[in-house]
């Protein structure tokens, strides 16, 4: 879980303080940098509607801030922090998913985990272009 008592409005962890993965000058990872990873990797399954057994879409910033279940105190990004840091997500163990799900690169993982550890803030705004449409297949430059 993020250290909610340090830096930048109480949302910067020591791990996130160094920036990384496209960090802004203040060390905070912009939402659009995190979204690029989510779009290129997570949205293979976390589309709207979700596919391949994914339980939720991750198409917008609001999707990361939603509570699941709705009555829960935890936002989706809080759960994602545990899944990504443990290596459970992206889930690469289902051979029925075509094309096969690939793991995050070290840079992608650093970007996403830094953003999550910083509290999944909307630094830089939430209007990010979708870099890839998974209905057309996997990105040509995916890892």
TIFI-278917 format. One record per residue (C-alpha): x, y, z; residue in one letter. Coordinates in pm, whole numbers, plus 32768, in hexadecimal, padded with zeros to 4 digits. Example, Ala and Ser with C-alpha at 12.3 -4.5 7.8 and 13.67 -1.06 7.14 Angstrom:
BEGIN
<site east="84CE" north="7E3E" up="830C" fifi="A"/>
<site east="8557" north="7F96" up="82CA" fifi="S"/>
//
This chain:
BEGIN
<site east="8000" north="8000" up="8000" fifi="X"/>
<site east="807B" north="8161" up="7FC6" fifi="X"/>
<site east="8111" north="8228" up="80E0" fifi="X"/>
<site east="7FFA" north="8322" up="8117" fifi="X"/>
<site east="80C3" north="83F2" up="820C" fifi="X"/>
<site east="81E3" north="8468" up="8132" fifi="X"/>
<site east="821B" north="8578" up="802F" fifi="X"/>
<site east="813A" north="860E" up="7F1B" fifi="X"/>
<site east="7FFC" north="8638" up="7FDB" fifi="X"/>
<site east="8047" north="84FF" up="80A1" fifi="X"/>
<site east="8046" north="8415" up="7F77" fifi="X"/>
<site east="81B4" north="83DA" up="7F1F" fifi="X"/>
<site east="8260" north="82A0" up="7F9B" fifi="X"/>
<site east="83D6" north="8287" up="7FC2" fifi="X"/>
<site east="83E0" north="8199" up="7E97" fifi="X"/>
<site east="831E" north="828F" up="7DC2" fifi="X"/>
<site east="83E4" north="83BE" up="7E2F" fifi="X"/>
<site east="84FA" north="836E" up="7D3C" fifi="X"/>
<site east="8409" north="838D" up="7C1B" fifi="X"/>
<site east="844A" north="82A0" up="7AFE" fifi="X"/>
<site east="8382" north="822F" up="79D8" fifi="X"/>
<site east="8337" north="8384" up="7948" fifi="X"/>
<site east="8327" north="8447" up="7A8D" fifi="X"/>
<site east="82DB" north="85B9" up="7A7E" fifi="X"/>
<site east="83D4" north="86B9" up="7B01" fifi="X"/>
<site east="8334" north="869C" up="7C5A" fifi="X"/>
<site east="8371" north="8522" up="7C59" fifi="X"/>
<site east="8203" north="84CA" up="7C29" fifi="X"/>
<site east="81A8" north="83DD" up="7B11" fifi="X"/>
<site east="809E" north="847A" up="7A32" fifi="X"/>
<site east="7F5C" north="83B9" up="79FA" fifi="X"/>
<site east="7FA3" north="83B0" up="7882" fifi="X"/>
<site east="80EC" north="82F7" up="78BF" fifi="X"/>
<site east="8036" north="81F4" up="7992" fifi="X"/>
<site east="7F1C" north="81E7" up="7894" fifi="X"/>
<site east="8010" north="8196" up="777C" fifi="X"/>
<site east="8072" north="8059" up="783B" fifi="X"/>
<site east="7F08" north="8007" up="788E" fifi="X"/>
<site east="7EA5" north="8039" up="7722" fifi="X"/>
<site east="7FC4" north="7F6B" up="7692" fifi="X"/>
<site east="7FB5" north="7E4E" up="778E" fifi="X"/>
<site east="7E88" north="7E46" up="7876" fifi="X"/>
<site east="7D80" north="7E97" up="7774" fifi="X"/>
<site east="7DC2" north="7D51" up="76C0" fifi="X"/>
<site east="7CC5" north="7CCB" up="77BC" fifi="X"/>
<site east="7C48" north="7DFC" up="787D" fifi="X"/>
<site east="7B7D" north="7E8B" up="775D" fifi="X"/>
<site east="7A16" north="7F06" up="7769" fifi="X"/>
<site east="797A" north="7E0C" up="7779" fifi="X"/>
<site east="7A96" north="7D41" up="7816" fifi="X"/>
<site east="7B0F" north="7C08" up="7762" fifi="X"/>
<site east="7BD6" north="7AD0" up="77BC" fifi="X"/>
<site east="7B3E" north="7ABE" up="7918" fifi="X"/>
<site east="7BA7" north="7C18" up="798D" fifi="X"/>
<site east="7AAD" north="7C94" up="7A90" fifi="X"/>
<site east="7AB8" north="7E09" up="7A42" fifi="X"/>
<site east="7B11" north="7EFE" up="792E" fifi="X"/>
<site east="7C45" north="7FDA" up="794F" fifi="X"/>
<site east="7BFB" north="80CC" up="7836" fifi="X"/>
<site east="7BF5" north="8217" up="78EF" fifi="X"/>
<site east="7C89" north="82C4" up="7A1E" fifi="X"/>
<site east="7B30" north="82A8" up="7AC1" fifi="X"/>
<site east="7B44" north="812C" up="7A9A" fifi="X"/>
<site east="7C81" north="8129" up="7B72" fifi="X"/>
<site east="7BD4" north="81F9" up="7C7E" fifi="X"/>
<site east="7A94" north="812A" up="7C90" fifi="X"/>
<site east="7A4E" north="8054" up="7DC0" fifi="X"/>
<site east="7A2B" north="7EDE" up="7D8F" fifi="X"/>
<site east="793F" north="7E72" up="7E0E" fifi="X"/>
<site east="788D" north="7FC0" up="7E17" fifi="X"/>
<site east="7867" north="7FA8" up="7F92" fifi="X"/>
<site east="79DD" north="7F6A" up="7FC3" fifi="X"/>
<site east="7AC8" north="806D" up="8058" fifi="X"/>
<site east="7BD8" north="8003" up="7F63" fifi="X"/>
<site east="7BF2" north="809D" up="7E0B" fifi="X"/>
<site east="7C55" north="7FC7" up="7CE2" fifi="X"/>
<site east="7DB0" north="8066" up="7CDC" fifi="X"/>
<site east="7DEF" north="7FF2" up="7E42" fifi="X"/>
<site east="7DA5" north="7E8B" up="7DE1" fifi="X"/>
<site east="7E72" north="7EB0" up="7CA2" fifi="X"/>
<site east="7FA0" north="7F19" up="7D72" fifi="X"/>
<site east="7FA6" north="7DC6" up="7E1E" fifi="X"/>
<site east="7F68" north="7D03" up="7CDD" fifi="X"/>
<site east="8073" north="7DB5" up="7C12" fifi="X"/>
<site east="817A" north="7DBE" up="7D24" fifi="X"/>
<site east="8150" north="7C48" up="7D67" fifi="X"/>
<site east="816B" north="7BF5" up="7BF5" fifi="X"/>
<site east="800C" north="7B5F" up="7BEB" fifi="X"/>
<site east="7FA6" north="7C61" up="7AE6" fifi="X"/>
<site east="7FBC" north="7C5A" up="79C8" fifi="X"/>
<site east="7F4C" north="7AF0" up="79E3" fifi="X"/>
<site east="801B" north="7A2B" up="78EA" fifi="X"/>
<site east="7FAA" north="78CE" up="7951" fifi="X"/>
<site east="7E72" north="78A1" up="7879" fifi="X"/>
<site east="7ED6" north="77F1" up="7734" fifi="X"/>
<site east="7D79" north="782C" up="76A3" fifi="X"/>
<site east="7DB7" north="79A4" up="7685" fifi="X"/>
<site east="7E21" north="79FA" up="7523" fifi="X"/>
<site east="7F0B" north="7AA2" up="74EE" fifi="X"/>
<site east="7FB9" north="7A2C" up="762A" fifi="X"/>
<site east="7FCC" north="7B31" up="773E" fifi="X"/>
<site east="812D" north="7BB3" up="7764" fifi="X"/>
<site east="81C9" north="7C2C" up="78A9" fifi="X"/>
<site east="8216" north="7D99" up="78E9" fifi="X"/>
<site east="836F" north="7E0D" up="7887" fifi="X"/>
<site east="8445" north="7E92" up="79A4" fifi="X"/>
<site east="8400" north="7FF7" up="792E" fifi="X"/>
<site east="8288" north="7FBE" up="7915" fifi="X"/>
<site east="827E" north="7F1F" up="7A6E" fifi="X"/>
<site east="8348" north="803E" up="7B02" fifi="X"/>
<site east="8261" north="8142" up="7A66" fifi="X"/>
<site east="8124" north="8096" up="7AD7" fifi="X"/>
<site east="819C" north="8041" up="7C37" fifi="X"/>
<site east="8226" north="819F" up="7C6F" fifi="X"/>
<site east="80D9" north="8236" up="7C02" fifi="X"/>
<site east="8018" north="8145" up="7CE2" fifi="X"/>
<site east="8102" north="817D" up="7E0B" fifi="X"/>
<site east="80D2" north="82F5" up="7DE3" fifi="X"/>
<site east="7F5C" north="82C6" up="7E15" fifi="X"/>
<site east="7EEB" north="82A6" up="7CA8" fifi="X"/>
<site east="7ECB" north="841D" up="7C80" fifi="X"/>
<site east="7E47" north="84CC" up="7B48" fifi="X"/>
<site east="7F86" north="8596" up="7B1D" fifi="X"/>
<site east="7F81" north="8643" up="79CA" fifi="X"/>
<site east="7E0E" north="860B" up="7998" fifi="X"/>
<site east="7D43" north="84E1" up="7929" fifi="X"/>
<site east="7D1B" north="852B" up="77B6" fifi="X"/>
<site east="7E11" north="8431" up="7724" fifi="X"/>
<site east="7DFE" north="83A5" up="75C5" fifi="X"/>
<site east="7DC5" north="8231" up="759F" fifi="X"/>
<site east="7F0A" north="81C2" up="7504" fifi="X"/>
<site east="7E8B" north="806D" up="749B" fifi="X"/>
<site east="7D3C" north="7FD0" up="7446" fifi="X"/>
<site east="7D4E" north="7E61" up="74AC" fifi="X"/>
<site east="7C31" north="7E08" up="73BF" fifi="X"/>
<site east="7D3D" north="7E29" up="72AF" fifi="X"/>
<site east="7E20" north="7D2A" up="7359" fifi="X"/>
<site east="7F55" north="7D5C" up="7431" fifi="X"/>
<site east="802B" north="7E96" up="740D" fifi="X"/>
<site east="814B" north="7E5C" up="731E" fifi="X"/>
<site east="8240" north="7EE2" up="741F" fifi="X"/>
<site east="81B6" north="7E20" up="754A" fifi="X"/>
<site east="82BB" north="7D68" up="7619" fifi="X"/>
//
